[in-house]
Structure formats: C-alpha cells, structure tokens
Amino acid sequence: MMTLLLALFIVVMVNLTIIISEDVDFLKRFLPLANLLLVVLGFFAVIAIKQIERNAQIAAESSLLKAHLSHVESLIQTLQTERHEHGRHIQTIQAMLYLDEYQDAKEYIEGIVESFWHASSLPYISSPTLAALIHSKSLACETLGVKFDVAIKCTLSVLPLKPWDLASVLGNLLDNAIEAAIEDPESKSVCLEIKDECDHCNIYVYNTGAPITNKKKIFEPGYTTKGSEARGYGLFLVEKIVSKYNGTISLYTRPRTVFIVSFPKKEDAYNASIVLKEMGGGSR
C-alpha cells in the first residue's frame, strides 16, 4: 500500500513540476530518473499485491483448516459419547442377565433400540469417514428438529475425491443446508442424494430454507449471511475442492434450494461400469 501511495506521490510531483517549471532542460534531465523510479516502484507494487493475495489465501486456508478441525472434533466427540453409552448399556444388560432378570433385560434392550432409531434409518455407507460424518449430521438434525434424508444410489468408489476432501465438501454443504432449514417456520428438511449419472457422479444437497438471493457472491471467501466472517469460507472451500477434481457446482433455488456438485468418475471405475453394462446387455 505504501509503495502505491509513493508512486502516486511521484506522479503528482512530476506533473506539478512540469506545470510550474520553465526550464525544459531540467525536465529532460529529471524525467529519466522519475521514469526509472516509477518502474522500480511499479515492480515493488506488483510484489506487494502478490504478497497481499498470498496473505489472503493463507488466511482463507487457515480458516478452512479450523473449520475442518471443528468437523473432526465433532466426529470424535460423537464417537466418544456413543462408545461411553454403549459400554454403559452392555454393563447394565450383563448385570441383569447375571441376576436372571431376563424380562427386564429384554425391555431394556427394546428401549435402547427405540432410542437409537435414527441410526438404523440411515443407509449403509462403505466409507467410514463419510459414515461418521453423516451420522453426526443426523444427530444434529434430530436435536434441531430438522428432517434428514439420505439416499446413496451408487458405489462411492467412482468418486475421484480423497476421503477428507469428500468429508469437507459434504460437511460444509450439509452445515449450510441445516442452518437454512432451521429458519423455515413450516417444514424443516434437509436431503443428501448421491447418484451415478452417465460418466459423472452427482451429489445433491437439498434444503427447505429461504432462497439464496446473491448467488454470485456466495462462493467468495469471507462472504456470509450469518454475520460472522469465520462462517464465510465454507462454500469457498467447497468450490476450491470441486475445482481441484475438475468438478462443477451449481445452485438452484426453486422450488427449494439445492446445490448440485458433479464429478467425473474415476477412469478405472468408469471403464468398469461400461464393461458391466455391456455384459448386462449381452446376456439378455
């Protein structure tokens, strides 16, 4: 910033000198030095701008890392809580069986099954990372009174993403969807759908919250409608990861808000799916 101000100051001084000076020879001697100084200052200005961009990128990545660590901490806390609960339930059931209180043990087990109905309603997910993430979001939705539906209609091996990148994409999209759905006074609902479509694997995240009005700015770093700048890096991170894997992200707001993230399938998985389709067609 100081470099730019100094360059502007020199330009102003040169112009003033030209206006008030009557000595043309002096101007001829002075202009090469002024031009050289401006070139040098311009060079340093470019470096300063690059450094500002780099600092902004580092700040954004730091915020994104903090958000990702927050997701991980939430998952660990959920798993630790459930581990403690499961251990306590096992000890209680074991004590009842030792005391031959079979009917009480049966009722106790039925109560446990009833209290954990949400876990059985979720589909089987082959990825442990994704399973833990979706389970934690399911618990959050249950606590907040938000209906949460999950439909995974393809094998996740076709996705080119690393597990941690997939968790970041889904975690941020689901967090935004849940926050939006909470504001809906009538129907609080969030849905995650992953399906295989031709040579792409598409991820759909729906919510019944209010439509997003400023679609152009939502992927900018720091932009948020929640009043906290720290919350404004989630979608920026999503777009960054999507671009990293040559994917696309789209937003539609009618009749409900939906983010659609599309990734080209991994080449080996795509070729395998073609072979399976050809085998299926030939066997008819």
SERO-4910 file (N, C-alpha, C, O; in steps of 0.05 Angstrom, whole numbers):
BEGIN
 pado doro    nc1    nc2    nc3   cac1   cac2   cac3    cc1    cc2    cc3    oc1    oc2    oc3
  Met    A     17    -24      0      0      0      0     17     25      0     12     44    -15
  Met    A     39     26     17     57     48     18     71     52     -9     76     75    -18
  Thr    A     77     30    -22     90     32    -48     72     46    -69     82     63    -84
  Leu    A     47     39    -69     28     51    -87     24     80    -81     23     97   -100
  Leu    A     23     88    -56     20    116    -48     44    132    -56     42    155    -65
  Leu    A     68    120    -53     93    134    -61     94    138    -91    102    159   -100
  Ala    A     86    118   -106     85    121   -136     66    143   -144     72    159   -162
  Leu    A     42    144   -131     23    165   -137     34    192   -130     30    211   -145
  Phe    A     48    194   -108     60    219    -99     80    229   -120     81    253   -127
  Ile    A     97    210   -130    117    218   -150    104    228   -176    112    247   -188
  Val    A     82    214   -184     68    223   -208     57    251   -205     59    267   -223
  Val    A     45    256   -181     35    283   -176     57    304   -176     53    326   -188
  Met    A     79    298   -164    101    317   -163    113    322   -190    119    345   -197
  Val    A    115    302   -207    125    306   -234    106    324   -250    115    342   -264
  Asn    A     80    319   -247     61    336   -261     62    365   -252     60    383   -268
  Leu    A     65    369   -225     67    396   -215     92    410   -224     92    433   -231
  Thr    A    114    394   -226    139    405   -235    137    414   -264    147    435   -272
  Ile    A    124    398   -280    120    404   -309    104    430   -311    109    447   -329
  Ile    A     83    433   -294     65    456   -296     79    482   -289     77    502   -302
  Ile    A     95    481   -267    106    506   -256    134    512   -266    144    534   -264
  Ser    A    147    492   -278    175    496   -286    176    509   -314    161    502   -332
  Glu    A    196    527   -318    201    540   -344    227    530   -356    234    537   -378
  Asp    A    241    513   -341    267    502   -350    262    475   -363    260    455   -349
  Val    A    261    474   -390    256    450   -404    280    431   -401    276    406   -400
  Asp    A    304    441   -401    328    424   -398    327    409   -371    336    386   -370
  Phe    A    318    423   -351    316    410   -324    297    386   -325    302    365   -314
  Leu    A    274    391   -339    254    369   -342    266    345   -357    261    322   -350
  Lys    A    281    351   -378    293    329   -393    313    313   -376    314    288   -379
  Arg    A    327    327   -358    346    312   -340    331    297   -318    340    276   -309
  Phe    A    308    308   -310    294    296   -287    276    273   -295    272    254   -280
  Leu    A    264    274   -320    245    253   -328    256    225   -329    243    207   -319
  Pro    A    281    220   -339    291    192   -338    293    181   -310    286    158   -305
  Leu    A    301    198   -291    303    189   -264    275    183   -252    271    163   -238
  Ala    A    256    201   -259    229    196   -250    217    171   -261    204    156   -247
  Asn    A    222    167   -287    212    142   -300    224    117   -288    210     98   -283
  Leu    A    250    118   -283    263     95   -271    252     89   -243    247     66   -235
  Leu    A    247    111   -228    236    108   -201    208     96   -202    201     79   -186
  Leu    A    193    105   -222    165     95   -224    166     65   -232    149     49   -222
  Val    A    184     58   -249    187     29   -257    194     12   -233    182     -9   -229
  Val    A    213     22   -217    221      7   -193    198      5   -174    192    -17   -163
  Leu    A    184     27   -169    161     27   -151    139      9   -162    125     -5   -146
  Gly    A    135      9   -188    115     -8   -200    121    -37   -196    104    -54   -190
  Phe    A    147    -44   -198    156    -72   -193    150    -80   -164    140   -102   -159
  Phe    A    157    -62   -146    152    -68   -118    122    -69   -112    113    -84    -94
  Ala    A    107    -53   -127     77    -53   -123     66    -80   -131     48    -91   -118
  Val    A     76    -91   -153     67   -117   -162     73   -138   -142     57   -156   -135
  Ile    A     98   -137   -131    105   -156   -110     87   -153    -85     79   -173    -73
  Ala    A     81   -128    -78     64   -123    -55     36   -134    -59     24   -146    -41
  Ile    A     26   -131    -83     -1   -141    -90     -1   -172    -88    -20   -184    -78
  Lys    A     20   -184    -99     22   -213    -98     23   -223    -69     11   -243    -62
  Gln    A     38   -208    -53     40   -216    -25     13   -213    -10      6   -229      7
  Ile    A     -1   -192    -17    -28   -188     -5    -46   -212    -13    -61   -222      4
  Glu    A    -45   -219    -38    -61   -242    -47    -53   -268    -33    -70   -284    -25
  Arg    A    -27   -271    -30    -17   -295    -16    -26   -295     14    -34   -316     24
  Asn    A    -24   -272     27    -33   -270     54    -63   -276     57    -72   -289     76
  Ala    A    -78   -266     38   -107   -271     38   -113   -301     35   -131   -312     47
  Gln    A    -97   -314     17   -100   -342     12    -93   -358     37   -107   -377     45
  Ile    A    -71   -350     51    -63   -364     75    -84   -360     97    -91   -379    111
  Ala    A    -96   -336     99   -117   -331    119   -141   -348    113   -154   -359    131
  Ala    A   -148   -351     87   -171   -367     79   -166   -396     85   -183   -410     96
  Glu    A   -142   -406     78   -135   -434     84   -135   -440    114   -143   -461    123
  Ser    A   -126   -420    129   -125   -423    159   -154   -426    169   -159   -443    186
  Ser    A   -172   -409    159   -200   -410    168   -212   -437    159   -228   -449    174
  Leu    A   -206   -446    135   -217   -471    126   -207   -495    142   -221   -513    148
  Leu    A   -181   -493    150   -169   -515    166   -182   -516    193   -188   -537    204
  Lys    A   -188   -492    205   -201   -491    230   -229   -503    228   -238   -517    246
  Ala    A   -243   -497    206   -270   -508    202   -269   -538    200   -286   -552    211
  His    A   -249   -548    185   -246   -577    181   -239   -591    208   -250   -612    214
  Leu    A   -222   -578    224   -215   -589    250   -240   -590    268   -243   -607    285
  Ser    A   -257   -569    265   -281   -569    281   -299   -593    274   -311   -605    291
  His    A   -300   -600    247   -316   -623    239   -304   -648    252   -318   -665    262
  Val    A   -277   -651    251   -264   -674    262   -269   -676    292   -275   -698    302
  Glu    A   -267   -654    306   -272   -654    335   -300   -662    341   -305   -677    360
  Ser    A   -319   -653    325   -347   -660    329   -351   -690    325   -365   -703    340
  Leu    A   -338   -702    304   -340   -730    299   -328   -746    322   -339   -766    332
  Ile    A   -304   -738    332   -291   -752    354   -308   -751    379   -311   -771    393
  Gln    A   -320   -727    385   -337   -725    408   -361   -743    406   -369   -755    426
  Thr    A   -373   -744    383   -397   -761    379   -389   -791    383   -404   -805    397
  Leu    A   -367   -799    372   -358   -827    375   -351   -834    404   -358   -855    413
  Gln    A   -339   -815    418   -332   -820    446   -357   -822    463   -358   -839    481
  Thr    A   -376   -805    457   -401   -805    472   -416   -832    468   -426   -844    487
  Glu    A   -417   -840    443   -431   -865    437   -416   -889    448   -429   -908    458
  Arg    A   -390   -888    448   -374   -910    459   -380   -912    489   -383   -934    500
  His    A   -381   -890    503   -387   -890    531   -415   -901    537   -419   -917    555
  Glu    A   -434   -892    520   -462   -901    524   -464   -931    519   -477   -945    534
  His    A   -451   -941    498   -453   -969    491   -440   -986    514   -451  -1007    521
  Gly    A   -418   -977    525   -405   -991    547   -423   -992    571   -425  -1013    585
  Arg    A   -437   -970    577   -455   -970    600   -478   -988    596   -487  -1002    614
  His    A   -489   -988    571   -512  -1006    565   -504  -1036    568   -519  -1052    579
  Ile    A   -480  -1042    558   -471  -1070    560   -468  -1079    589   -475  -1101    596
  Gln    A   -457  -1061    605   -453  -1068    634   -480  -1072    647   -483  -1091    663
  Thr    A   -500  -1055    641   -526  -1058    653   -540  -1084    644   -551  -1098    661
  Ile    A   -538  -1090    618   -550  -1115    608   -537  -1139    620   -550  -1159    628
  Gln    A   -510  -1138    622   -495  -1160    634   -504  -1165    663   -507  -1188    672
  Ala    A   -507  -1143    678   -516  -1146    706   -544  -1158    708   -549  -1175    725
  Met    A   -562  -1150    690   -589  -1161    690   -589  -1191    684   -603  -1207    696
  Leu    A   -572  -1199    665   -571  -1227    657   -559  -1244    680   -568  -1267    685
  Tyr    A   -539  -1234    694   -528  -1248    717   -548  -1252    739   -548  -1272    754
  Leu    A   -567  -1233    741   -588  -1234    762   -613  -1249    752   -633  -1250    766
  Asp    A   -611  -1260    728   -633  -1275    715   -658  -1257    711   -680  -1267    711
  Glu    A   -654  -1232    707   -676  -1214    702   -679  -1211    672   -674  -1190    660
  Tyr    A   -688  -1232    660   -689  -1234    630   -710  -1215    618   -705  -1202    598
  Gln    A   -733  -1213    632   -754  -1195    621   -745  -1166    623   -750  -1151    604
  Asp    A   -732  -1159    645   -722  -1131    648   -701  -1126    627   -700  -1104    615
  Ala    A   -684  -1145    622   -663  -1142    602   -675  -1138    574   -665  -1122    558
  Lys    A   -696  -1154    568   -709  -1152    542   -721  -1124    539   -718  -1112    518
  Glu    A   -735  -1114    559   -747  -1088    558   -726  -1066    555   -729  -1046    541
  Tyr    A   -704  -1070    569   -682  -1051    568   -670  -1049    540   -665  -1028    529
  Ile    A   -666  -1073    527   -655  -1073    500   -675  -1060    480   -667  -1046    463
  Glu    A   -701  -1066    484   -721  -1054    466   -721  -1024    469   -724  -1009    449
  Gly    A   -716  -1014    494   -715   -985    498   -691   -973    484   -692   -951    473
  Ile    A   -668   -987    485   -644   -978    471   -649   -976    441   -642   -956    428
  Val    A   -661   -997    430   -667   -997    401   -685   -974    394   -681   -962    373
  Glu    A   -705   -969    410   -724   -947    405   -710   -920    405   -715   -903    389
  Ser    A   -692   -916    425   -678   -891    428   -658   -885    405   -651   -863    400
  Phe    A   -648   -907    393   -629   -904    371   -641   -910    344   -627   -921    327
  Trp    A   -666   -904    341   -680   -910    315   -667   -895    292   -667   -905    269
  His    A   -656   -871    297   -644   -855    275   -620   -869    263   -615   -866    239
  Ala    A   -605   -885    279   -582   -898    267   -590   -919    247   -576   -923    227
  Ser    A   -611   -934    253   -620   -955    235   -633   -944    210   -635   -959    190
  Ser    A   -642   -919    211   -656   -908    188   -636   -898    167   -643   -893    144
  Leu    A   -610   -896    174   -590   -887    155   -581   -911    138   -579   -933    148
  Pro    A   -575   -906    112   -566   -928     95   -538   -936    102   -523   -921    115
  Tyr    A   -531   -960     94   -503   -970     98   -485   -954     80   -490   -950     57
  Ile    A   -462   -944     92   -443   -929     77   -416   -942     80   -406   -947    102
  Ser    A   -403   -948     57   -379   -964     58   -355   -948     68   -336   -959     79
  Ser    A   -356   -921     65   -334   -904     74   -337   -898    104   -357   -885    111
  Pro    A   -319   -906    121   -321   -900    150   -322   -870    155   -336   -860    173
  Thr    A   -305   -854    140   -305   -825    144   -332   -813    138   -342   -797    153
  Leu    A   -343   -821    115   -369   -810    107   -391   -819    125   -410   -804    132
  Ala    A   -390   -845    134   -410   -855    152   -410   -840    178   -432   -833    188
  Ala    A   -387   -834    189   -385   -819    214   -396   -790    210   -410   -780    228
  Leu    A   -389   -778    188   -398   -751    182   -429   -750    180   -441   -733    193
  Ile    A   -440   -768    164   -469   -768    161   -483   -774    187   -505   -763    193
  His    A   -472   -792    203   -484   -799    228   -484   -775    247   -504   -770    260
  Ser    A   -463   -759    247   -462   -735    264   -482   -714    255   -494   -701    271
  Lys    A   -485   -711    228   -505   -692    218   -533   -702    224   -551   -685    229
  Ser    A   -537   -728    224   -563   -739    231   -570   -732    260   -593   -725    266
  Leu    A   -551   -735    277   -555   -729    306   -561   -699    309   -578   -691    325
  Ala    A   -546   -682    294   -550   -653    296   -578   -646    287   -592   -629    299
  Cys    A   -587   -658    264   -614   -652    254   -636   -661    273   -656   -647    277
  Glu    A   -632   -684    286   -651   -694    305   -654   -675    329   -676   -669    338
  Thr    A   -631   -664    338   -631   -646    360   -645   -619    353   -659   -608    369
  Leu    A   -641   -611    328   -652   -585    319   -680   -587    307   -692   -567    300
  Gly    A   -691   -611    306   -718   -615    295   -719   -613    265   -739   -605    254
  Val    A   -698   -621    252   -696   -620    223   -698   -648    212   -683   -666    220
  Lys    A   -716   -653    193   -718   -679    180   -693   -683    162   -687   -665    146
  Phe    A   -680   -706    164   -656   -711    149   -658   -737    133   -661   -758    146
  Asp    A   -657   -735    107   -659   -759     90   -633   -763     75   -620   -743     66
  Val    A   -625   -788     72   -600   -794     57   -606   -816     37   -619   -836     44
  Ala    A   -598   -812     12   -601   -833     -9   -575   -835    -24   -568   -817    -39
  Ile    A   -561   -857    -21   -536   -861    -35   -541   -884    -56   -544   -907    -48
  Lys    A   -543   -876    -81   -552   -894   -102   -529   -904   -120   -534   -913   -143
  Cys    A   -505   -902   -110   -482   -912   -126   -459   -919   -107   -460   -912    -84
  Thr    A   -440   -934   -118   -416   -940   -102   -398   -915   -100   -393   -902   -121
  Leu    A   -389   -909    -76   -373   -885    -73   -345   -887    -85   -331   -867    -87
  Ser    A   -338   -911    -94   -311   -915   -106   -309   -900   -132   -286   -896   -142
  Val    A   -331   -893   -145   -330   -878   -170   -322   -849   -166   -313   -836   -185
  Leu    A   -324   -839   -142   -316   -811   -137   -286   -809   -136   -272   -825   -124
  Pro    A   -275   -788   -149   -246   -784   -150   -235   -772   -125   -210   -770   -123
  Leu    A   -251   -763   -106   -242   -748    -83   -228   -766    -62   -235   -789    -59
  Lys    A   -209   -754    -49   -198   -766    -25   -219   -764     -3   -236   -746     -3
  Pro    A   -219   -783     16   -240   -783     37   -242   -757     52   -264   -748     58
  Trp    A   -219   -744     59   -221   -720     74   -232   -697     58   -245   -679     68
  Asp    A   -227   -697     31   -238   -676     14   -269   -680     11   -284   -661     11
  Leu    A   -277   -705      8   -306   -711      6   -320   -703     32   -342   -692     31
  Ala    A   -307   -708     55   -319   -700     81   -321   -670     83   -341   -660     94
  Ser    A   -301   -655     73   -302   -626     73   -325   -615     56   -340   -597     64
  Val    A   -328   -626     32   -349   -618     14   -376   -623     26   -393   -605     28
  Leu    A   -381   -648     34   -407   -655     45   -412   -641     72   -435   -631     77
  Gly    A   -392   -639     88   -395   -626    115   -404   -597    112   -422   -589    126
  Asn    A   -391   -582     95   -397   -554     91   -425   -550     78   -440   -533     86
  Leu    A   -431   -566     58   -457   -564     44   -479   -571     63   -500   -558     64
  Leu    A   -476   -592     79   -496   -600     98   -499   -580    121   -522   -574    130
  Asp    A   -477   -568    130   -479   -548    151   -495   -524    141   -512   -513    155
  Asn    A   -490   -515    116   -505   -493    104   -534   -500    101   -552   -484    106
  Ala    A   -540   -525     92   -567   -533     88   -582   -534    115   -605   -526    116
  Ile    A   -570   -545    136   -583   -546    162   -588   -519    173   -610   -514    184
  Glu    A   -569   -500    171   -573   -473    180   -596   -460    166   -612   -445    178
  Ala    A   -598   -464    140   -620   -452    124   -647   -465    132   -667   -451    134
  Ala    A   -647   -491    135   -673   -505    141   -684   -497    168   -708   -496    172
  Ile    A   -666   -491    187   -675   -483    214   -693   -458    213   -711   -455    229
  Glu    A   -687   -440    193   -701   -415    191   -729   -419    179   -745   -400    180
  Asp    A   -735   -442    168   -761   -447    156   -782   -452    178   -779   -471    193
  Pro    A   -802   -435    181   -821   -439    203   -840   -462    199   -853   -471    218
  Glu    A   -842   -472    174   -861   -494    168   -848   -521    166   -853   -538    183
  Ser    A   -833   -525    146   -821   -552    140   -791   -551    141   -778   -542    122
  Lys    A   -779   -561    163   -750   -561    165   -740   -588    154   -744   -609    166
  Ser    A   -727   -587    131   -719   -612    118   -693   -608    103   -689   -588     90
  Val    A   -676   -629    105   -651   -630     90   -648   -657     78   -655   -677     90
  Cys    A   -638   -658     53   -635   -684     40   -608   -685     26   -600   -666     13
  Leu    A   -595   -708     28   -570   -713     14   -574   -737     -5   -584   -758      3
  Glu    A   -567   -733    -30   -570   -754    -50   -545   -755    -67   -535   -735    -77
  Ile    A   -534   -779    -70   -511   -784    -86   -518   -806   -106   -526   -828    -99
  Lys    A   -515   -800   -132   -522   -820   -152   -504   -819   -176   -491   -798   -182
  Asp    A   -504   -841   -190   -487   -845   -214   -504   -837   -238   -525   -848   -243
  Glu    A   -493   -818   -254   -508   -809   -278   -488   -807   -301   -471   -789   -303
  Cys    A   -490   -827   -319   -473   -829   -343   -443   -830   -334   -436   -847   -318
  Asp    A   -427   -811   -343   -399   -812   -337   -392   -794   -313   -368   -788   -309
  His    A   -412   -785   -298   -408   -768   -275   -422   -780   -250   -441   -794   -252
  Cys    A   -411   -772   -227   -424   -778   -202   -433   -752   -190   -417   -734   -186
  Asn    A   -459   -749   -185   -471   -724   -176   -480   -725   -147   -491   -745   -138
  Ile    A   -475   -703   -133   -482   -700   -105   -503   -678   -104   -499   -656   -113
  Tyr    A   -526   -684    -92   -548   -665    -89   -552   -660    -59   -555   -678    -43
  Val    A   -552   -634    -51   -558   -627    -23   -582   -607    -24   -579   -585    -33
  Tyr    A   -605   -616    -14   -629   -600    -15   -635   -589     13   -627   -601     33
  Asn    A   -648   -566     14   -659   -556     39   -684   -539     34   -687   -529     12
  Thr    A   -701   -537     54   -726   -522     51   -724   -494     62   -744   -481     67
  Gly    A   -700   -484     65   -696   -456     76   -702   -435     55   -711   -441     32
  Ala    A   -698   -410     63   -704   -388     45   -685   -388     21   -662   -397     24
  Pro    A   -694   -379     -2   -677   -379    -26   -653   -361    -22   -654   -340     -8
  Ile    A   -631   -368    -34   -606   -351    -33   -608   -330    -55   -611   -336    -79
  Thr    A   -607   -305    -47   -611   -283    -66   -586   -275    -81   -588   -270   -105
  Asn    A   -564   -275    -67   -539   -266    -80   -522   -290    -88   -503   -297    -74
  Lys    A   -529   -302   -111   -515   -327   -119   -487   -322   -128   -470   -340   -126
  Lys    A   -481   -298   -137   -454   -292   -148   -433   -290   -126   -409   -295   -131
  Lys    A   -441   -282   -102   -422   -277    -81   -418   -300    -61   -400   -299    -45
  Ile    A   -435   -320    -62   -435   -340    -41   -409   -357    -41   -402   -368    -20
  Phe    A   -395   -357    -63   -370   -373    -64   -345   -356    -59   -323   -366    -61
  Glu    A   -349   -330    -53   -327   -312    -48   -317   -317    -19   -334   -320     -1
  Pro    A   -291   -316    -15   -280   -320     12   -289   -298     31   -287   -274     25
  Gly    A   -300   -306     54   -308   -286     74   -337   -277     72   -347   -265     90
  Tyr    A   -350   -284     49   -378   -275     46   -396   -294     62   -395   -318     60
  Thr    A   -414   -282     78   -433   -298     94   -457   -281    100   -456   -257    101
  Thr    A   -480   -295    104   -504   -282    112   -510   -286    141   -530   -278    152
  Lys    A   -490   -299    155   -494   -306    184   -482   -285    203   -484   -289    227
  Gly    A   -469   -264    192   -459   -244    209   -431   -249    220   -421   -233    236
  Ser    A   -419   -272    214   -393   -278    224   -374   -285    201   -380   -304    186
  Glu    A   -353   -271    199   -335   -275    176   -323   -303    176   -316   -314    155
  Ala    A   -320   -314    200   -308   -341    202   -326   -362    189   -316   -383    181
  Arg    A   -352   -355    186   -370   -374    174   -371   -371    144   -385   -386    130
  Gly    A   -356   -352    133   -359   -346    104   -339   -360     86   -335   -351     64
  Tyr    A   -326   -381     96   -306   -395     80   -315   -423     72   -300   -436     57
  Gly    A   -338   -432     81   -346   -459     76   -350   -465     46   -339   -484     35
  Leu    A   -367   -448     33   -372   -452      5   -348   -446    -12   -345   -457    -34
  Phe    A   -331   -427     -3   -306   -422    -17   -289   -447    -17   -277   -453    -38
  Leu    A   -288   -461      5   -273   -486      7   -284   -507    -11   -270   -521    -25
  Val    A   -311   -509    -12   -324   -528    -29   -317   -524    -58   -310   -543    -72
  Glu    A   -320   -499    -67   -314   -493    -95   -284   -499   -101   -278   -508   -123
  Lys    A   -267   -493    -82   -238   -498    -86   -233   -528    -90   -217   -536   -108
  Ile    A   -245   -544    -73   -241   -574    -75   -254   -584   -100   -242   -601   -114
  Val    A   -277   -574   -107   -291   -583   -132   -274   -578   -156   -271   -595   -174
  Ser    A   -262   -554   -157   -245   -547   -180   -220   -564   -181   -210   -571   -202
  Lys    A   -210   -571   -157   -186   -588   -155   -190   -615   -169   -171   -626   -181
  Tyr    A   -214   -625   -168   -220   -651   -181   -236   -648   -207   -249   -667   -216
  Asn    A   -234   -625   -220   -246   -620   -246   -276   -623   -245   -289   -632   -264
  Gly    A   -288   -617   -223   -317   -619   -220   -331   -592   -224   -318   -572   -230
  Thr    A   -357   -592   -221   -373   -567   -224   -392   -566   -200   -400   -586   -189
  Ile    A   -400   -541   -193   -420   -538   -172   -441   -518   -182   -434   -497   -193
  Ser    A   -466   -524   -178   -488   -507   -187   -508   -503   -164   -509   -519   -146
  Leu    A   -522   -481   -166   -542   -474   -145   -568   -467   -158   -570   -451   -176
  Tyr    A   -589   -480   -148   -617   -474   -157   -634   -468   -132   -630   -481   -111
  Thr    A   -652   -449   -134   -667   -441   -111   -697   -443   -114   -712   -433    -97
  Arg    A   -707   -457   -134   -736   -460   -138   -741   -489   -145   -728   -500   -163
  Pro    A   -761   -502   -132   -778   -492   -110   -764   -493    -83   -773   -481    -64
  Arg    A   -742   -508    -82   -726   -509    -57   -697   -506    -65   -689   -510    -88
  Thr    A   -681   -498    -45   -652   -494    -51   -638   -520    -54   -640   -538    -38
  Val    A   -622   -522    -75   -607   -547    -80   -579   -540    -92   -577   -525   -111
  Phe    A   -559   -551    -79   -532   -550    -90   -527   -576   -105   -531   -598    -94
  Ile    A   -517   -574   -129   -510   -598   -145   -481   -597   -151   -471   -580   -165
  Val    A   -467   -617   -141   -438   -620   -146   -433   -644   -163   -442   -666   -157
  Ser    A   -420   -640   -186   -416   -662   -205   -386   -667   -209   -371   -648   -214
  Phe    A   -379   -692   -207   -351   -700   -211   -349   -721   -233   -366   -739   -234
  Pro    A   -329   -719   -251   -325   -741   -270   -315   -765   -254   -300   -763   -235
  Lys    A   -325   -788   -263   -318   -813   -249   -288   -819   -252   -275   -810   -271
  Lys    A   -277   -833   -233   -250   -843   -236   -249   -860   -260   -267   -876   -265
  Glu    A   -228   -858   -276   -227   -872   -302   -230   -902   -299   -244   -914   -315
  Asp    A   -217   -914   -279   -219   -943   -276   -247   -952   -269   -257   -972   -278
  Ala    A   -260   -936   -251   -287   -942   -243   -307   -938   -266   -325   -954   -270
  Tyr    A   -302   -917   -283   -319   -912   -305   -317   -934   -326   -337   -944   -337
  Asn    A   -293   -943   -332   -289   -965   -351   -301   -991   -341   -313  -1006   -356
  Ala    A   -300   -996   -314   -312  -1019   -303   -342  -1019   -306   -355  -1039   -312
  Ser    A   -354   -995   -302   -383   -993   -305   -392   -997   -333   -413  -1009   -338
  Ile    A   -376   -989   -353   -382   -993   -381   -382  -1023   -387   -399  -1034   -401
  Val    A   -361  -1037   -377   -359  -1065   -381   -383  -1080   -369   -394  -1098   -382
  Leu    A   -391  -1072   -345   -414  -1085   -332   -439  -1081   -349   -456  -1099   -351
  Lys    A   -443  -1056   -359   -467  -1051   -375   -467  -1068   -401   -487  -1078   -409
  Glu    A   -443  -1070   -413   -441  -1086   -438   -447  -1115   -432   -460  -1129   -448
  Met    A   -436  -1125   -410   -441  -1153   -402   -471  -1157   -397   -482  -1178   -404
  Gly    A   -483  -1137   -384   -512  -1140   -378   -528  -1139   -404   -548  -1154   -406
  Gly    A   -519  -1122   -423   -534  -1121   -448   -531  -1146   -465   -549  -1154   -479
  Gly    A   -507  -1158   -463   -502  -1182   -479   -515  -1207   -469   -519  -1226   -484
  Ser    A   -522  -1206   -443   -534  -1230   -431   -564  -1232   -435   -577  -1251   -428
  Arg    A   -575  -1210   -446   -604  -1210   -450   -613  -1227   -474   -636  -1229   -480
***
